[in-house]
């Protein structure tokens, strides 16, 4: 791409220069042709087109930065002199040079009569002195500046990409840590319930242990998964509720009201289980009679709403105390969705507590 861009740009400059000079000569009433005015600019441009990729690559490899600007400035000064010398050598080798001694153009490398090799260093010296400043400031320096700008932009994009990747890795690690907090949380609570049942109902404790093994197997299959479908999340929740129903028997009633068009929606894995666990522990477990946990899922054009409600004694604290499950859930939602999410905990007018989670709706 650099070679194509170099030759394309320099050939365009040659034609533009020839057109300008031919029109200028005509404006002075001098006889000229476009072809005559094109020859020298085209030769110059082709030489520059050939040298430009080398200058560009050199500038990319040796950028001028704050900590090395003195050393690199001298380096580029030397390189620019070498560039001018190379241009002069090629230019003097392929096209005649104005020789004031003969008041006309002369070849710097060969005798025009015998065509034998003859180096006239005086012509190369004059050509170098005539072109050096323009070569350095009008050709080398602009190419180097463009290369510096592109190099700086590339390094900026690379740093930005690395920063984005690092942020993503940190966010993923943070989410995994929060999820890892939730899994032992319900595991310890369930093991505590099994331990209590061992003294009163061994068969129920054994059934809970079997159901817990199934639940852990499902959890291991989702290791590393942060987002799943609502349908998969409800299946996981059903396994958890099967354990709680063994513990509470007829005292626990679960009512679900899930819109069918939300089953494919994307939700964080383990989003409902800690909410339902809190409803069971602080709602149903506080009642001496049957308790109810309602799970409702709905959506609008932009958001998915997850609601978990119990009919327990309600909240006595304002603001409500946040347990480990709710706090980890809140942090996960913030990490996954930023400000485009919310989680509200409030007493209901009928008694009990409702937790409402709002997240973006996508499927």
N, C-alpha and C positions, 0 to 999 in steps of 0.2 A: 504493500500500500504506500509506503514511503517513496519507493522508487517511482511508482506510477504518479503519485502526487507531485513529486519533484519535477519529473519531465513535463508533466502537463502544465504546471504553473510556469516553469521557465520558458517553455515554447510559447505560451500565451503572452508572456512579457516580451518575448522577441518580436512577435507579430504586432503587438500593440506599439512597441517602440518604432518598428519599421513604418507602420502606418502614420504615426505621429511625425517622424522625420520626413517622410515623403510629402506629406501635406505642408509641412513647414517649408521645404525647399520650393514647392510649387507656389507658396504664398510670396516667396521672394522672386518669383519669375525664373527660377532655375530649372533646367531640364533634368529630370530624374525619373526613375522607375521604382516601383515598390520592391521588385526583386533586388535591385541594386542596394536599396536601403536595408533589406532583410539579411543580406549575407553575413556581415560582421556581427550584428546583434544575435543572429541565430547561432553562430559559432560560439560566441560568449555564453549564451544561455545553455547550450548543450554541455559546455564544460562545467558550468555551475550546477546543472542538473545532475551530472555525473558525480560531482564532489559533495553535493548537499546531503545525501544519506550518510556519508562518512562523518560529516560535521555533526549531523543530528544525533547519530549514535554515540559519538564522542561526548557531546554535551549531556546526553541522557545518563551516560556512565559517570560523568564527572560534574555533578551539579554544584553550583555555588551556594553555599549555606552560611549561616551566621558564624559557625565555629571554624570554617575553613576558607572564608572569602578572600583573604590575602593570598594564600597559597594557590587557590584555584584561579584567582584572577591572573596571576603570573602564568599559570599553566595555559589558560585560554589565550593569553596574549601571545605566547609562543606558538600555540596551535593556529592562531589566526595568521601569524606571519608565515607559517608553513603552508597554510591554505593559500595565501596570496602567492607564495613562491611556486606552488604546484600549478595554480592557475596560469601564471606567467609562463612557466615552462611548456605547458600544453598549448597555450595560446600562441606563443612564439614558434612552436614547432609545426603548427597546422595552417598558419596564415601569416602573410608578410607584416612586417613591423615598419612604422615610419622611421626612416633614417635621415636625420638632418644633414649628415655628411654628403649625401647624394641628392638631398632634397626630393626624396621619393620613398616608396615602400621597398623594403629589402627582406630577403629571407634570413632568419637568424641561425638556421641549421644547415643550409646547403648553398652551394654556389649556383646561381640561376643559369650560368652558361654551361658549366661542365656537369651540373647536378651532383657533384661530389660533396661529401659531408664536410661542412665547415662551420664551426661554432663561433658566432660573433657575440661574445659575452657582453660587449658594450650595448648591444640592442636589448638583450635580456635585462641588463641593469636599468636602462632607460624605461623599458616596459614595466619593470617592477616599481620603480619610483613613481611612475605615472598612475599605476593601478593600486598600489598597496593600501592607501587610505580608503579608497572606495571599496576595495575587496573586504577590508576588515570591518568598516562601519556600515556599509550598505548591504553586505552579503553575509559575512560570517556572523556578525553580532545579531542580526534579526533571526537567523536560523537558530543560533544558540538560545536566544530569549524564548523563541517558540518551543524549543526542546525543554528548556527549564520549566516553562509553564505547564507543558504536558506532563513532565515528570513529577512536578509538585502536585498536580491534580491526581495523577495515578496513585501517588503515595498517600494523599489525603483520602481517596476512595478506599485504599487498602486498609488504612487505619480505621476508617469508619466501618468497613465490613468486619474487621477483627473485633471492634468494639461491639457491634451488633451481635456477632456470634457469641462473644463473651457474655453479653447481657442475656442472650437466649439460654446459654448453658447455665448461668447463675439462676435464671428464672426456673428452668427445668429442675435444677437441683433443689431449689427452694420448694417447688411444688411437690417433688418427691419426698422431701423431708416432712412437709405438712401431711401428706398422705400417709407416710410411715407412722406419724403420730396417731392418726385415726385408727389404723388397723389394730395396734396393741390396745387401744382404748376400749373398743368393744370386745376384744378378745378377753381382756382381764375381767371386764364386767360379766361376761358370759361364764367364764371359769369360776367366778365367785358364786354365781347362781347355781352352777352345777355342784359346787362344794356344799352349798347350803341344802340342796335337794338330796344329797347322799345320805343325810341323816333322817330324812322323812319319806322319800320316795325314790328308791334305787332305780326302779324301772324308768321313771321319768328322767332321772339324771343320766342314765345310759342312753336314752333316746336323744337327749340334748347333746351328748357327746358325739353321737353319730351325725346329727345335723350340723354340729360345729365343724366336724371334719369335712363335710361336704361344702360348707361355707368357706372354709380356709382353702379348699382346692379351687373353688371359683375365684377367690381372691388372688391366689398364686398365678392363675391363668391371666390375670389382669395386671401383673407386676409391670411397672413402668408406664402403664396406660393412664393418661390424665383425663382424656375426653372419650366418652362412649355414647351410645344412643340411649334414649330414655327407656326403650324396651328392655335393653340389657340391664340397665340400672334397676328397673322394676323387678326383673328376675332375681337379681342379687338381693333386693329388699325382701322379696317373698321368702327367700331362704333364711334371712335373718329373722323375719317375723315368725317363721315356723318354730324357731328356737324359743322366742318369747311366748308363743302360745302354749308350748309345753310347760313353761314355768308358771304362767298365769291361768292356764286352762280357760274356763268360761268367763273369767274376769276381763279378758282382753277381746275387744271387738274392733275390727279394722274395716273402714269404709273407704273405698277408692272411687274417685270420679276423675278419670283421665280421658281427655279428648283423644279420639283415635288418630287424628291427624297430627298429634304431637309425638307418637311413638318413635318416629324416626329422627326426632330432634336431637341435636348434640347437647350433652350435658356433662359436667365434670363427674368422673367416676367417684363413688362414695359421697355424693352430694345429699342424697335422701336419707341414707342410713343413720348418720349422727343426729339428724333432725328428728327422725322417728324414735331413735333411742332416747333422746331427751324427753320426747312426749310420753314415752312409756315410763321412764324413771321418775319424772317429776309430775306426771299427770295421772296415769293409770295406777302406778304403784302407791300413790298417796290416797287412793280411794279404797274403801272397804267393800264396795259393791262393784258391779261391772263398769268398766271404763271404755271409752271409745277414742280411737285415733282416726282422724279423717285425712286422707291424702288426695289433694286435688291438683290437677295440672291443666293449664289453659294457655292461650297465646293470643296476641294480636299481630299486627303486621310486622312489628319490630322486636317484640320481647316475648320470652317464655316465662310463665309464672308458676312456681312450685309452692304449694301451700300445705303445711302440716299443722293440724289442729288437734288439741286434746280437750277433754272436759274435766280436767283436774282442778285443784284449788286456785290456780292462777299465780301471777307474780306478786310477790310481796315487796320487791325492791324496785326502785326507779332511780336510775336506769337499771335494767335487769342485769344480774351477775352473769358474766360470760364463762361458761365451762370450756374445757379443752376442746371438745368437739365443735362447738359453735365458733370459738376463736380461730381454730384451724380452718374451718369452712370459710369464715369471713376473709382470712388472709389468702386462701386459694382463689376465691372469687376476685379479689383485688388484683392478684398477680395475673390471672387469666384474662380478665376483661377490663381492668382499669376502672375508670369511673362509670362505665356502661354496665353497671350492676348494682344491686342493693340487697340487703337482708334486713328485714324488720321483725321485731319481736314485740308482741303486744297482747294484752288481755282482751278477750272477746266479751261482748255484751251478755252472752249466754253463760259465761263462766269458762274458765280454761284459758289456754294460751294458744295463739296462732303465730307461726313463723312463716313469713312470705319471702321467697327468694325471686328476684328478677334478674334474668340474664338475657343476652341477645338470642333471638330465635333464628336458628339455622338448621338445615337438614340435608 
